[in-house]
Amino acid sequence: MMTRSPEISYGFQAGNEPVVLKPTPLPRVGIYSGSFDPVHAGHIVFALRAQKIAGLEKIYFVPERRPKHVAEPEHYVHRTVMLKRALQPYEQFSLFDLPDARLTSRSLTRVVRALPPANYSLLTTASALLWQEGELPALYRKQHLVIAVTSHDQMAEVLARLTGSDRPLGNITFVDIGTDHISSAAVRKGLRQGKQVRGLLPSVWRYARKQWLYLPPIHR
């Protein structure tokens, strides 16, 4: 016949401090929209610097179907393919397929809802912001801004533009990309002339040559 062991009583004192469960902090993630017509080394360098300076874990590149300041952009599919290939070496960079014509305040809200929970930052350039006429779109006031600037004068101009309104302004992080920046127009010109100019990515060069992109109409 088995004998039962006596129950052991543990005399722990009841705690008088409440248990506080600290929520896991959300990651910081960037959203970088533009025409990327075509994507070039300047876009990649800005994203890498923004990631380091603003502490971003991931950046989503969002190509716009109908960019506001580009008269006749290359076809969206071609621009997206070139962007995907350019981002392949960087696991922290991804492409987000925006169904809207361009990124606006409303479409940015939909993008954020479609992505995993995070503290989102909007990456943009000083030139893109300063091109805006009149009251700045609400897009620039929805998220933390990470802005590429080429000089202290340009930074001061951006600050004056952003603070010249009574509407509330969020946090801003400036990223110095230097005065020797790269333009998509110069890259397109190089492609038209068959020259591998500064900032032209090898993957873009190969794809554009294969698909006969950015050439005068007579050569297409």
ChimeraX commands (.cxc) that place a marker at each C-alpha (Angstrom):
marker #1 position 0.00,0.00,0.00 radius 0.5
marker #1 position 1.44,3.37,-1.06 radius 0.5
marker #1 position 1.78,6.11,1.53 radius 0.5
marker #1 position 1.05,9.68,0.53 radius 0.5
marker #1 position 3.70,12.29,1.16 radius 0.5
marker #1 position 2.52,15.25,3.21 radius 0.5
marker #1 position 1.81,18.43,1.27 radius 0.5
marker #1 position 4.53,21.04,1.50 radius 0.5
marker #1 position 3.43,24.58,2.24 radius 0.5
marker #1 position 5.53,27.38,0.73 radius 0.5
marker #1 position 5.33,30.57,2.73 radius 0.5
marker #1 position 5.85,33.17,-0.02 radius 0.5
marker #1 position 4.94,36.70,0.89 radius 0.5
marker #1 position 2.36,38.37,-1.30 radius 0.5
marker #1 position 3.86,41.05,-3.48 radius 0.5
marker #1 position 2.77,44.67,-3.00 radius 0.5
marker #1 position 4.19,45.92,-6.35 radius 0.5
marker #1 position 2.03,45.61,-9.48 radius 0.5
marker #1 position 3.43,43.56,-12.33 radius 0.5
marker #1 position 3.95,45.84,-15.32 radius 0.5
marker #1 position 4.30,44.17,-18.69 radius 0.5
marker #1 position 6.29,46.42,-20.98 radius 0.5
marker #1 position 5.10,46.22,-24.58 radius 0.5
marker #1 position 7.68,45.31,-27.18 radius 0.5
marker #1 position 8.74,48.54,-28.92 radius 0.5
marker #1 position 7.71,48.76,-32.54 radius 0.5
marker #1 position 10.45,48.76,-35.17 radius 0.5
marker #1 position 11.23,51.95,-37.06 radius 0.5
marker #1 position 10.53,51.56,-40.77 radius 0.5
marker #1 position 10.94,53.94,-43.69 radius 0.5
marker #1 position 8.72,54.57,-46.72 radius 0.5
marker #1 position 10.56,56.02,-49.71 radius 0.5
marker #1 position 8.38,57.03,-52.66 radius 0.5
marker #1 position 9.42,58.53,-55.97 radius 0.5
marker #1 position 9.48,58.05,-59.72 radius 0.5
marker #1 position 12.74,56.03,-59.71 radius 0.5
marker #1 position 13.03,56.81,-63.41 radius 0.5
marker #1 position 15.38,55.02,-63.29 radius 0.5
marker #1 position 16.64,54.05,-59.86 radius 0.5
marker #1 position 20.27,55.07,-59.45 radius 0.5
marker #1 position 23.09,54.93,-56.92 radius 0.5
marker #1 position 21.95,58.19,-55.31 radius 0.5
marker #1 position 18.65,56.58,-54.26 radius 0.5
marker #1 position 20.46,53.64,-52.69 radius 0.5
marker #1 position 23.04,55.82,-50.90 radius 0.5
marker #1 position 20.33,58.08,-49.44 radius 0.5
marker #1 position 18.38,55.05,-48.18 radius 0.5
marker #1 position 21.49,53.53,-46.59 radius 0.5
marker #1 position 22.39,56.80,-44.86 radius 0.5
marker #1 position 18.79,57.36,-43.76 radius 0.5
marker #1 position 18.68,53.86,-42.31 radius 0.5
marker #1 position 21.78,54.54,-40.22 radius 0.5
marker #1 position 21.00,58.09,-39.11 radius 0.5
marker #1 position 17.27,57.60,-38.41 radius 0.5
marker #1 position 17.69,54.10,-36.96 radius 0.5
marker #1 position 15.43,52.38,-39.49 radius 0.5
marker #1 position 15.26,48.60,-39.53 radius 0.5
marker #1 position 13.66,48.39,-42.95 radius 0.5
marker #1 position 12.81,50.66,-45.87 radius 0.5
marker #1 position 10.02,50.17,-48.40 radius 0.5
marker #1 position 10.60,51.72,-51.82 radius 0.5
marker #1 position 7.28,52.87,-53.32 radius 0.5
marker #1 position 7.48,53.70,-57.06 radius 0.5
marker #1 position 4.72,56.03,-58.24 radius 0.5
marker #1 position 2.73,55.14,-61.33 radius 0.5
marker #1 position 2.21,58.76,-62.41 radius 0.5
marker #1 position 4.79,60.97,-60.70 radius 0.5
marker #1 position 3.71,64.57,-60.33 radius 0.5
marker #1 position 6.89,66.26,-61.59 radius 0.5
marker #1 position 7.79,63.88,-64.43 radius 0.5
marker #1 position 6.11,64.63,-67.76 radius 0.5
marker #1 position 6.60,61.27,-69.50 radius 0.5
marker #1 position 8.05,58.67,-67.16 radius 0.5
marker #1 position 9.16,55.28,-68.39 radius 0.5
marker #1 position 6.50,52.58,-68.08 radius 0.5
marker #1 position 5.74,51.61,-64.48 radius 0.5
marker #1 position 6.50,47.94,-65.10 radius 0.5
marker #1 position 9.99,48.71,-66.43 radius 0.5
marker #1 position 10.75,51.07,-63.54 radius 0.5
marker #1 position 9.55,48.48,-61.04 radius 0.5
marker #1 position 11.65,45.68,-62.55 radius 0.5
marker #1 position 14.78,47.85,-62.49 radius 0.5
marker #1 position 14.05,48.84,-58.89 radius 0.5
marker #1 position 13.57,45.22,-57.78 radius 0.5
marker #1 position 16.90,44.24,-59.32 radius 0.5
marker #1 position 18.68,47.19,-57.72 radius 0.5
marker #1 position 17.33,46.27,-54.28 radius 0.5
marker #1 position 18.26,42.59,-54.42 radius 0.5
marker #1 position 21.64,42.99,-52.64 radius 0.5
marker #1 position 19.95,44.68,-49.67 radius 0.5
marker #1 position 17.75,42.46,-47.53 radius 0.5
marker #1 position 16.60,45.46,-45.48 radius 0.5
marker #1 position 15.08,47.07,-48.60 radius 0.5
marker #1 position 11.79,45.96,-50.17 radius 0.5
marker #1 position 9.45,47.18,-52.87 radius 0.5
marker #1 position 5.82,48.07,-52.18 radius 0.5
marker #1 position 3.45,48.02,-55.15 radius 0.5
marker #1 position 1.31,51.16,-54.80 radius 0.5
marker #1 position -2.02,50.83,-56.65 radius 0.5
marker #1 position -2.61,54.60,-56.62 radius 0.5
marker #1 position -1.20,57.05,-59.14 radius 0.5
marker #1 position 1.13,58.59,-56.56 radius 0.5
marker #1 position 1.71,58.70,-52.83 radius 0.5
marker #1 position -0.70,61.08,-51.10 radius 0.5
marker #1 position -1.87,61.50,-47.54 radius 0.5
marker #1 position -4.72,59.03,-48.09 radius 0.5
marker #1 position -2.66,56.47,-49.96 radius 0.5
marker #1 position 0.07,56.69,-47.30 radius 0.5
marker #1 position -2.53,55.74,-44.71 radius 0.5
marker #1 position -3.47,52.70,-46.81 radius 0.5
marker #1 position 0.19,51.73,-47.22 radius 0.5
marker #1 position 0.78,51.88,-43.46 radius 0.5
marker #1 position -2.33,49.77,-42.81 radius 0.5
marker #1 position -1.19,47.16,-45.36 radius 0.5
marker #1 position 2.26,46.80,-43.77 radius 0.5
marker #1 position 3.17,45.24,-40.40 radius 0.5
marker #1 position 2.82,47.47,-37.32 radius 0.5
marker #1 position 5.77,49.85,-36.97 radius 0.5
marker #1 position 6.76,53.44,-36.34 radius 0.5
marker #1 position 6.89,54.72,-39.89 radius 0.5
marker #1 position 9.05,57.48,-41.33 radius 0.5
marker #1 position 8.65,59.13,-44.73 radius 0.5
marker #1 position 11.83,59.51,-46.76 radius 0.5
marker #1 position 11.95,62.37,-49.24 radius 0.5
marker #1 position 14.36,64.87,-50.74 radius 0.5
marker #1 position 14.55,68.60,-50.14 radius 0.5
marker #1 position 14.07,69.25,-53.86 radius 0.5
marker #1 position 10.85,67.21,-53.96 radius 0.5
marker #1 position 9.50,69.08,-50.94 radius 0.5
marker #1 position 10.48,72.53,-52.21 radius 0.5
marker #1 position 8.83,71.86,-55.59 radius 0.5
marker #1 position 5.46,71.91,-53.86 radius 0.5
marker #1 position 3.50,75.09,-54.49 radius 0.5
marker #1 position 1.24,76.76,-51.95 radius 0.5
marker #1 position 0.30,74.90,-48.78 radius 0.5
marker #1 position 2.29,71.73,-48.31 radius 0.5
marker #1 position 0.25,68.53,-48.73 radius 0.5
marker #1 position -0.81,66.76,-45.53 radius 0.5
marker #1 position 1.48,63.92,-46.64 radius 0.5
marker #1 position 4.44,65.76,-45.15 radius 0.5
marker #1 position 2.77,66.11,-41.75 radius 0.5
marker #1 position 1.57,62.56,-41.17 radius 0.5
marker #1 position 4.85,60.83,-40.35 radius 0.5
marker #1 position 8.34,61.48,-39.09 radius 0.5
marker #1 position 10.23,63.03,-42.02 radius 0.5
marker #1 position 13.69,61.95,-43.16 radius 0.5
marker #1 position 14.87,64.52,-45.69 radius 0.5
marker #1 position 17.91,64.41,-47.98 radius 0.5
marker #1 position 19.64,67.78,-48.23 radius 0.5
marker #1 position 22.69,68.95,-50.16 radius 0.5
marker #1 position 23.72,71.95,-48.01 radius 0.5
marker #1 position 22.99,73.90,-44.83 radius 0.5
marker #1 position 21.29,76.59,-46.93 radius 0.5
marker #1 position 18.92,74.01,-48.38 radius 0.5
marker #1 position 18.25,72.65,-44.89 radius 0.5
marker #1 position 17.34,76.17,-43.70 radius 0.5
marker #1 position 15.06,76.62,-46.72 radius 0.5
marker #1 position 13.27,73.35,-45.96 radius 0.5
marker #1 position 12.81,74.29,-42.30 radius 0.5
marker #1 position 11.39,77.67,-43.28 radius 0.5
marker #1 position 8.99,75.94,-45.66 radius 0.5
marker #1 position 7.84,73.39,-43.11 radius 0.5
marker #1 position 7.47,75.82,-40.21 radius 0.5
marker #1 position 5.78,78.55,-42.22 radius 0.5
marker #1 position 2.35,77.13,-41.48 radius 0.5
marker #1 position 0.12,77.01,-38.41 radius 0.5
marker #1 position -0.45,73.30,-38.91 radius 0.5
marker #1 position 1.41,70.96,-36.50 radius 0.5
marker #1 position 4.77,69.62,-37.61 radius 0.5
marker #1 position 6.25,66.24,-36.68 radius 0.5
marker #1 position 9.84,65.24,-36.10 radius 0.5
marker #1 position 12.42,65.82,-38.83 radius 0.5
marker #1 position 15.74,64.10,-39.51 radius 0.5
marker #1 position 18.08,65.57,-42.10 radius 0.5
marker #1 position 20.47,63.42,-44.11 radius 0.5
marker #1 position 23.38,65.17,-45.81 radius 0.5
marker #1 position 23.90,63.62,-49.26 radius 0.5
marker #1 position 26.54,66.15,-50.32 radius 0.5
marker #1 position 26.57,68.65,-53.14 radius 0.5
marker #1 position 27.84,66.15,-55.71 radius 0.5
marker #1 position 24.48,64.40,-55.93 radius 0.5
marker #1 position 23.16,62.26,-58.79 radius 0.5
marker #1 position 20.10,63.11,-60.88 radius 0.5
marker #1 position 17.84,60.75,-62.76 radius 0.5
marker #1 position 17.90,63.20,-65.69 radius 0.5
marker #1 position 21.68,62.76,-66.01 radius 0.5
marker #1 position 21.33,58.99,-65.85 radius 0.5
marker #1 position 18.62,59.03,-68.54 radius 0.5
marker #1 position 20.84,61.20,-70.73 radius 0.5
marker #1 position 23.68,58.74,-70.32 radius 0.5
marker #1 position 21.43,55.87,-71.33 radius 0.5
marker #1 position 20.25,57.78,-74.41 radius 0.5
marker #1 position 23.88,58.35,-75.41 radius 0.5
marker #1 position 24.95,54.81,-74.61 radius 0.5
marker #1 position 27.34,55.99,-71.88 radius 0.5
marker #1 position 27.80,54.47,-68.43 radius 0.5
marker #1 position 27.63,57.71,-66.44 radius 0.5
marker #1 position 28.21,58.17,-62.72 radius 0.5
marker #1 position 25.41,56.76,-60.61 radius 0.5
marker #1 position 24.12,54.39,-63.29 radius 0.5
marker #1 position 23.67,50.97,-61.71 radius 0.5
marker #1 position 24.97,47.95,-63.68 radius 0.5
marker #1 position 21.63,46.15,-63.37 radius 0.5
marker #1 position 19.81,49.21,-64.76 radius 0.5
marker #1 position 22.32,49.52,-67.62 radius 0.5
marker #1 position 21.83,45.88,-68.64 radius 0.5
marker #1 position 18.03,45.97,-68.41 radius 0.5
marker #1 position 17.65,49.32,-70.17 radius 0.5
marker #1 position 19.91,48.21,-73.03 radius 0.5
marker #1 position 18.06,44.92,-73.38 radius 0.5
marker #1 position 14.64,46.59,-73.39 radius 0.5
marker #1 position 15.70,49.61,-75.49 radius 0.5
marker #1 position 14.64,52.07,-72.79 radius 0.5
marker #1 position 15.31,55.82,-72.68 radius 0.5
marker #1 position 16.26,55.96,-76.34 radius 0.5
marker #1 position 15.00,58.57,-78.82 radius 0.5
marker #1 position 11.80,57.41,-80.56 radius 0.5
marker #1 position 13.62,56.83,-83.87 radius 0.5
marker #1 position 15.75,54.12,-82.25 radius 0.5
marker #1 position 12.96,52.23,-80.55 radius 0.5
marker link #1:1,2 radius 0.2
marker link #1:2,3 radius 0.2
marker link #1:3,4 radius 0.2
marker link #1:4,5 radius 0.2
marker link #1:5,6 radius 0.2
marker link #1:6,7 radius 0.2
marker link #1:7,8 radius 0.2
marker link #1:8,9 radius 0.2
marker link #1:9,10 radius 0.2
marker link #1:10,11 radius 0.2
marker link #1:11,12 radius 0.2
marker link #1:12,13 radius 0.2
marker link #1:13,14 radius 0.2
marker link #1:14,15 radius 0.2
marker link #1:15,16 radius 0.2
marker link #1:16,17 radius 0.2
marker link #1:17,18 radius 0.2
marker link #1:18,19 radius 0.2
marker link #1:19,20 radius 0.2
marker link #1:20,21 radius 0.2
marker link #1:21,22 radius 0.2
marker link #1:22,23 radius 0.2
marker link #1:23,24 radius 0.2
marker link #1:24,25 radius 0.2
marker link #1:25,26 radius 0.2
marker link #1:26,27 radius 0.2
marker link #1:27,28 radius 0.2
marker link #1:28,29 radius 0.2
marker link #1:29,30 radius 0.2
marker link #1:30,31 radius 0.2
marker link #1:31,32 radius 0.2
marker link #1:32,33 radius 0.2
marker link #1:33,34 radius 0.2
marker link #1:34,35 radius 0.2
marker link #1:35,36 radius 0.2
marker link #1:36,37 radius 0.2
marker link #1:37,38 radius 0.2
marker link #1:38,39 radius 0.2
marker link #1:39,40 radius 0.2
marker link #1:40,41 radius 0.2
marker link #1:41,42 radius 0.2
marker link #1:42,43 radius 0.2
marker link #1:43,44 radius 0.2
marker link #1:44,45 radius 0.2
marker link #1:45,46 radius 0.2
marker link #1:46,47 radius 0.2
marker link #1:47,48 radius 0.2
marker link #1:48,49 radius 0.2
marker link #1:49,50 radius 0.2
marker link #1:50,51 radius 0.2
marker link #1:51,52 radius 0.2
marker link #1:52,53 radius 0.2
marker link #1:53,54 radius 0.2
marker link #1:54,55 radius 0.2
marker link #1:55,56 radius 0.2
marker link #1:56,57 radius 0.2
marker link #1:57,58 radius 0.2
marker link #1:58,59 radius 0.2
marker link #1:59,60 radius 0.2
marker link #1:60,61 radius 0.2
marker link #1:61,62 radius 0.2
marker link #1:62,63 radius 0.2
marker link #1:63,64 radius 0.2
marker link #1:64,65 radius 0.2
marker link #1:65,66 radius 0.2
marker link #1:66,67 radius 0.2
marker link #1:67,68 radius 0.2
marker link #1:68,69 radius 0.2
marker link #1:69,70 radius 0.2
marker link #1:70,71 radius 0.2
marker link #1:71,72 radius 0.2
marker link #1:72,73 radius 0.2
marker link #1:73,74 radius 0.2
marker link #1:74,75 radius 0.2
marker link #1:75,76 radius 0.2
marker link #1:76,77 radius 0.2
marker link #1:77,78 radius 0.2
marker link #1:78,79 radius 0.2
marker link #1:79,80 radius 0.2
marker link #1:80,81 radius 0.2
marker link #1:81,82 radius 0.2
marker link #1:82,83 radius 0.2
marker link #1:83,84 radius 0.2
marker link #1:84,85 radius 0.2
marker link #1:85,86 radius 0.2
marker link #1:86,87 radius 0.2
marker link #1:87,88 radius 0.2
marker link #1:88,89 radius 0.2
marker link #1:89,90 radius 0.2
marker link #1:90,91 radius 0.2
marker link #1:91,92 radius 0.2
marker link #1:92,93 radius 0.2
marker link #1:93,94 radius 0.2
marker link #1:94,95 radius 0.2
marker link #1:95,96 radius 0.2
marker link #1:96,97 radius 0.2
marker link #1:97,98 radius 0.2
marker link #1:98,99 radius 0.2
marker link #1:99,100 radius 0.2
marker link #1:100,101 radius 0.2
marker link #1:101,102 radius 0.2
marker link #1:102,103 radius 0.2
marker link #1:103,104 radius 0.2
marker link #1:104,105 radius 0.2
marker link #1:105,106 radius 0.2
marker link #1:106,107 radius 0.2
marker link #1:107,108 radius 0.2
marker link #1:108,109 radius 0.2
marker link #1:109,110 radius 0.2
marker link #1:110,111 radius 0.2
marker link #1:111,112 radius 0.2
marker link #1:112,113 radius 0.2
marker link #1:113,114 radius 0.2
marker link #1:114,115 radius 0.2
marker link #1:115,116 radius 0.2
marker link #1:116,117 radius 0.2
marker link #1:117,118 radius 0.2
marker link #1:118,119 radius 0.2
marker link #1:119,120 radius 0.2
marker link #1:120,121 radius 0.2
marker link #1:121,122 radius 0.2
marker link #1:122,123 radius 0.2
marker link #1:123,124 radius 0.2
marker link #1:124,125 radius 0.2
marker link #1:125,126 radius 0.2
marker link #1:126,127 radius 0.2
marker link #1:127,128 radius 0.2
marker link #1:128,129 radius 0.2
marker link #1:129,130 radius 0.2
marker link #1:130,131 radius 0.2
marker link #1:131,132 radius 0.2
marker link #1:132,133 radius 0.2
marker link #1:133,134 radius 0.2
marker link #1:134,135 radius 0.2
marker link #1:135,136 radius 0.2
marker link #1:136,137 radius 0.2
marker link #1:137,138 radius 0.2
marker link #1:138,139 radius 0.2
marker link #1:139,140 radius 0.2
marker link #1:140,141 radius 0.2
marker link #1:141,142 radius 0.2
marker link #1:142,143 radius 0.2
marker link #1:143,144 radius 0.2
marker link #1:144,145 radius 0.2
marker link #1:145,146 radius 0.2
marker link #1:146,147 radius 0.2
marker link #1:147,148 radius 0.2
marker link #1:148,149 radius 0.2
marker link #1:149,150 radius 0.2
marker link #1:150,151 radius 0.2
marker link #1:151,152 radius 0.2
marker link #1:152,153 radius 0.2
marker link #1:153,154 radius 0.2
marker link #1:154,155 radius 0.2
marker link #1:155,156 radius 0.2
marker link #1:156,157 radius 0.2
marker link #1:157,158 radius 0.2
marker link #1:158,159 radius 0.2
marker link #1:159,160 radius 0.2
marker link #1:160,161 radius 0.2
marker link #1:161,162 radius 0.2
marker link #1:162,163 radius 0.2
marker link #1:163,164 radius 0.2
marker link #1:164,165 radius 0.2
marker link #1:165,166 radius 0.2
marker link #1:166,167 radius 0.2
marker link #1:167,168 radius 0.2
marker link #1:168,169 radius 0.2
marker link #1:169,170 radius 0.2
marker link #1:170,171 radius 0.2
marker link #1:171,172 radius 0.2
marker link #1:172,173 radius 0.2
marker link #1:173,174 radius 0.2
marker link #1:174,175 radius 0.2
marker link #1:175,176 radius 0.2
marker link #1:176,177 radius 0.2
marker link #1:177,178 radius 0.2
marker link #1:178,179 radius 0.2
marker link #1:179,180 radius 0.2
marker link #1:180,181 radius 0.2
marker link #1:181,182 radius 0.2
marker link #1:182,183 radius 0.2
marker link #1:183,184 radius 0.2
marker link #1:184,185 radius 0.2
marker link #1:185,186 radius 0.2
marker link #1:186,187 radius 0.2
marker link #1:187,188 radius 0.2
marker link #1:188,189 radius 0.2
marker link #1:189,190 radius 0.2
marker link #1:190,191 radius 0.2
marker link #1:191,192 radius 0.2
marker link #1:192,193 radius 0.2
marker link #1:193,194 radius 0.2
marker link #1:194,195 radius 0.2
marker link #1:195,196 radius 0.2
marker link #1:196,197 radius 0.2
marker link #1:197,198 radius 0.2
marker link #1:198,199 radius 0.2
marker link #1:199,200 radius 0.2
marker link #1:200,201 radius 0.2
marker link #1:201,202 radius 0.2
marker link #1:202,203 radius 0.2
marker link #1:203,204 radius 0.2
marker link #1:204,205 radius 0.2
marker link #1:205,206 radius 0.2
marker link #1:206,207 radius 0.2
marker link #1:207,208 radius 0.2
marker link #1:208,209 radius 0.2
marker link #1:209,210 radius 0.2
marker link #1:210,211 radius 0.2
marker link #1:211,212 radius 0.2
marker link #1:212,213 radius 0.2
marker link #1:213,214 radius 0.2
marker link #1:214,215 radius 0.2
marker link #1:215,216 radius 0.2
marker link #1:216,217 radius 0.2
marker link #1:217,218 radius 0.2
marker link #1:218,219 radius 0.2
marker link #1:219,220 radius 0.2
view
